[in-house]
Amino acid sequence: MKNFQSIDLSFENSRGIKLAARLELPDEPRCFAIFSPCFTCTKETLATFRISQLLAKKNIAVLRIDFTGLGESEGDFAESNFSTQVDDILSANRFLSENYQPASVLIGHSMGGTASFAAARQHAAKLAALKAVISIASPSAPVHVTHHFGEALEKITAGEPAEFFVAGKPYSVTPQFLQHLDAHGLPDSLHDLNKASLIFHAEHDALVDIKQAYQLFTALPQPKSFVSLDTADHVLSNRQDNEYVANVIDSWLSRYI
């Protein structure tokens, strides 16, 4: 078993907000990756935590982050949006570039994967070392996240702030959130993404229909791969599913890094 350190750290994003992160750092990393968690999730979410550490045992360094206003990061979630998540990914890469080496892989769970594709497509110059983007149970377009809003969506659409709940926890959101979702036209913009892509999805994902993954896969250019997660649930609660994802990532990346 490979040795690695698990390091708590923080860095500022472009808006001066301090973001919390944890770096799983092998003794001899062969590359660095940034792991973006799912919508309203944190770096300690089970799948994010497990997969990151499993990859570190395979000599892949992983920086898992808390987006603005979530987990241990500073800032107000109500003032965040899809664009700020993309910016947080870029800020994480800047931190790695200045202190270790730039990320060659972006990994994202659910909306974290959608944000990773958006970052790779829209900011190629800032992610110059990037070679691969990996999504796990991700929707093809950021607007999919509005299914969480329930009755709050009507108020937000009408231009009013509102509160919605995820797993019983309340979150505040303002109309600007919807405006930023509309500004990101995935998957239409992905046809010229010059990176290798790997998509994981389960056929019976109850939160993100597998048709979303097909839309992503169809839009992406080669080289690209699609891996079925069989009976896995959306949050990959089964440890064996996490191990499978980490093993496939390790093997697949050997073709590109």
N, C-alpha and C positions, 0 to 999 in steps of 0.2 A: 504493500500500500504506500502510495506516494505521500510525502509530508507537505503540509501547507500551513500557513498562518492565517488566522481570521482577524482582520484589523478593522476596528471602528475608526471612522474618519469623517471629515466634513469638508465642504468647499462651497464657495459662493457661486451662484449662477450669474447670468449677465445682468440681472436686475438687483444684484446685491443681497439676495436672500441666501441664507446659509442652508445648504442641503446636507442631510445625513446620508451616510452610505457605509457599506461594509465591503472590504476587499478580501476575497479569498485568494491568497497569494501562495502558489506553490514555490518550492525551493528553486526549481528551474522551469519557469513558465515558457511554454512554446509560443503563446500569444496571449493577448488581453481581450476580454469581452466586457460589454456593458449589459446588464440584465435589467430590463424595465418591467415592473410588476403590473398586474391587472388594475382595472379601474377601481379607485378608492382603496386599493391594496397597498401593502408596504413591502419593504425588503425582507421582512420576517414572515411573510405569507409562506405557507408550507411548501408549495411547489418552487417558489423562488429560492427559498433557503436550501431545500434539498438538492435541487438541480445544480445550483451554484457550487455547493460543496462537493458534489459528486464529480463535477467537471474539474474542480481544483485538484482532486486526486488523480486526474488524468493529465495534469500539467497545463491546464487551461486556467489562467487567472481570470477571475470574474469580479467585477465591481457591481454590486447590486445596490440600487438607489431608492430613496424615498422621494417621490415627486413633491413639489411645492405644496405645503399645507397638509401633508400626510405623514404618518409615522412620526419620526423624530425631526423631520425637517421643519424649518421655520416658514412663515408665510401664511396666508389665508386661502384655504381651498376655494372659497367663494370667488376669489379674484383670479383663480387659475383657469386654464382651459387646455384644449388640445395643443394649441400653439406653444403654451408655456411648457408643456410636457416635452415637446420636441426640443425646445430650447434647453430644458434641463438635461436632456441626453447629450446635447452639444457641450454643455458646461461640464458634464462628467468626462467627456472625451478630452476637453481642454485640461482638466485636472490630471488625467492619466498621462497626457502628452508632456506636461510640465514636471511630473514627479516619477513616472515610470516609463511607459511607452504608449503611443496612441492605440486606441482600440482597432483591432482588425475584424471584430465580430460584434454585431448587435443582436441581442436575444430579447424577445419580449413575450410575455404571457398575456393573452387576450388583448385588451386595448394597448398594452405595452408593446405588443408586436406590431399593431397598426401604427403606433407612433414611431417605432423603429424604422419601418418602411418609409414613412413620411420623412424622417430625418435623413435617411440615406438618399432618397430621391431629390430632396430640396436643397441639401447642403453638402453636396459632393466635395466641394473644395475644403470645407471644414473637417471632413471625414476622409481625408486623402489616403489614409492607410487602410481604410475599410475594404474588406474582401468578401464578406458574407453577412447576410441578414437571415435570422431564424425567428419564425413566429410559432407560437403554441396556442391553439384554440382562439385564434384572432379573427375579428370581423374584418371584412374587406374595406369598410368605410367607417370613419369615426362617428358618423351620425347614428350608427347602430346603438351607441351607448345610451341614447335617449329612452330606450325601453326601461331603464332603471327609474325614470322620473315619475311614472304613473300619472296620477292626477296633477302633479306639479307641472307637467309639461304644458298644460293649457295656460297656466299663469305665466310661465316663462315665455311662451310664444306671444302672449299679449303684452310683453315688455315689463313684467313684474318679477322681482326676486321671489324665490320659492324654496321650499325644503323638501328633500326626498330622503328615502331610507334605503340602505343596503345592509342586509343581515341585521336589521334592527337598529342600526346606528344612523343618526340624522346627519345630513350634509346640506349645506346651503349652496345655492347656485343662482347666478344672475343671467339676464338675457345675453350678455356678451359671450357666454359659453356657447350658445347655439350659433352665434355669428361666426365664431372661430371654427366650429364643426363644418359649417357650410363652405368655409374657405378652403378646405382640404378635399380635393377631388379624387382621392383614391377610389377605385384602382385605375382610373383612366390615365393617370400620369405615370404609371409604372412601366410602360412598354419599353422605355429606354434606360431602365435601371441597369447600370453596368456592374452588377455584383451577383455573386452566386446566392441563390435563395433556397431555403428549406422550410417547408410548411408542415406542421404537425396538426392533426385534427381528428376527433373521434366522430364516428358516424351518428351517434345518438346524443351529441352534446346538447343539453337541455337549454343552455343560455345563448349559444352562438351556433346557428344551424350550419351544417357542413357545406351548404350551398355557398356560404360566405367564403369558405376556404377555396372552393372551386373557382369563385370569381377572382380571388387573389392569384391563384395558380395560372389561370387562363391569361390574366393581364400581364404577368411577369415574363420577361424574356429568358431564354436559356443562358447559363445553366440553372436549372431549377429542379427540385425534388419534392415529392409529396409523400408523407408517411402517415398511415392510418394509426390512430391510437386505440382502435378496436372498441372495447367497452369502457374506456376511461371516462370519468366525469369531467366537467369543465375545469374544476380546480385541481385536478390530478391528485386526489386525496390518497390514492393507493401508492404506497412506496414503490411497488414494482413498476408502475407507470413512470415514475420519476427516474428510476434506474434505466429503464428502456430508452427514455428520451436522452439521457446523458450519454448512454452507450452509442446511440445512433449519431448524436452530434459529434462525438469524439471520432468515430470512424469517417463520417461524411466530411468533416473539416480537413482530414488528412489529404483530400484531393485538392484542396485550395490553399492550405497553409502548411 
